[in-house]
Amino acid sequence: MRFSNKTMLILFFTLAALLGGCGIQGAAHRPAEAPDRERREISIYITNDVHFLAPSLHDMGQLYRRLASGSDGKNIEALPALLGALSMTVEAEKPDILLVNGDLTFNGERQSHESLARYFEELEKTGIQVFVLPGNHDISNPFARGFFNNELRAVPSVSPGEFAAIYRNFGFAGALSRDRGSLSYVAEPFPGLRLLMLDSCKYTNNRTLGFPELGGAFSEATRKWIRGEAEKARRDGALLVASLHHNIMDHHPLINEGFTIDDAESFQDLLAGEGIQFVLSGHIHAQEISTRQREAGAVYDIATSALAVYPHQIGVLTAAPAAASPGPSSERSSAWEWRYAVKALDVESWARVVGLADERFLDFSQKSRDYFMMVSGNMARRRLSTSSLSDEEIEALSSLMGLLNSRYFSGTSYLNAQDVPASLGYRLLQEHDYEFFSSYVRTIMEDRPPRDTELTIRIPER
Ligand SMILES: [Fe+2]
């Protein structure tokens, strides 16, 4: 999606208003009044993989625009509008909490972190409490760059300590507990609810390596700290919600190396053993819910798709006291019902509110889908360009790739069964083997249970 300079200028000033005004000083979170457990549900909005690049780090030049519209489908140019739409949604719906589960920045630029921190400061004026975690792009990233005069310019990234200082008001300063060996912490937004915010990133060797490590892991010491915090939450009768950037199980048979944490099965056992039945994650950029049955019970990994990538949706997690189970009152145990769903951000309404007359925002959902399908289709067009296929066949396969990828990233692959088998692209796939392309398309064709966009879990009171 291409935006004109004028549109970008308008967006820039809108974002500047959004980001401007206040510094990042201020009091750490004070635990808010607890929601009435009998009458009110807890609502937690979730986003990740924002990949924000501060407006001060580019001049909207050609190089920036080429890199911002990368082949991985990230739509960096639309982020000011998406953050505007997120603010509008939060203002209107007043959720209790926003979790931002890593990959906050494009490549860990200090200025991008500082801009986002100011944005969160503004957002908290609506009454929401924001909590952040780092992702693999965010800390000690040797790739941090500005984009000026069609040249890349190295800019400072941040150390782990600087990350915690910049976001001190968004989890770190008011933490109930912090892990000594990582940026993991426990926050208590209000009495009775604890957030287990887990830093799964490996940034220690980034400088030596010359690139940011993609994968994630938890050391034995951090695992011990997690067990201790789970035990404390149990003792205090608090609900516990666990978040991290990386995935704790494979979401895709081909794309999992560097996505799923090291020693994932033992970590799933740890969570199941502590009664933590689900985690919130990101990193893979697609909307995916997976589950594994462990000896101590089932564990779910709910990966919310990337804010920067179509369909630009956020996760919505609500918790409410579940209706009492039938049986003698002495045997009834109270439980909480957790519901996860997704919500697309309404950029169209935001554009109308701020007075933009640009179709690319007024018709954002469609345009962003077209853009994502084009980028996905281009991957296939490039791969198949040297094959012996006709232009019509290449186009059929590329369009199929666009459609399947758009559904896979949205968590709606279940729709494929309705219309894909009758398509020319699908028939070609049955008849020929296009190596990785064929394997990839087959793996995103089918929707493996559970559904990727909604989940309900009942958890007994701790
Ligand atoms: Fe990531």
Boltz pocket constraint, residues with backbone or C-beta under 6 A from the ligand:
constraints:
  - pocket:
      binder: B
      contacts: [[A, 49], [A, 103], [A, 135], [A, 136], [A, 137], [A, 214], [A, 245], [A, 282], [A, 283], [A, 284]]
      max_distance: 6.0
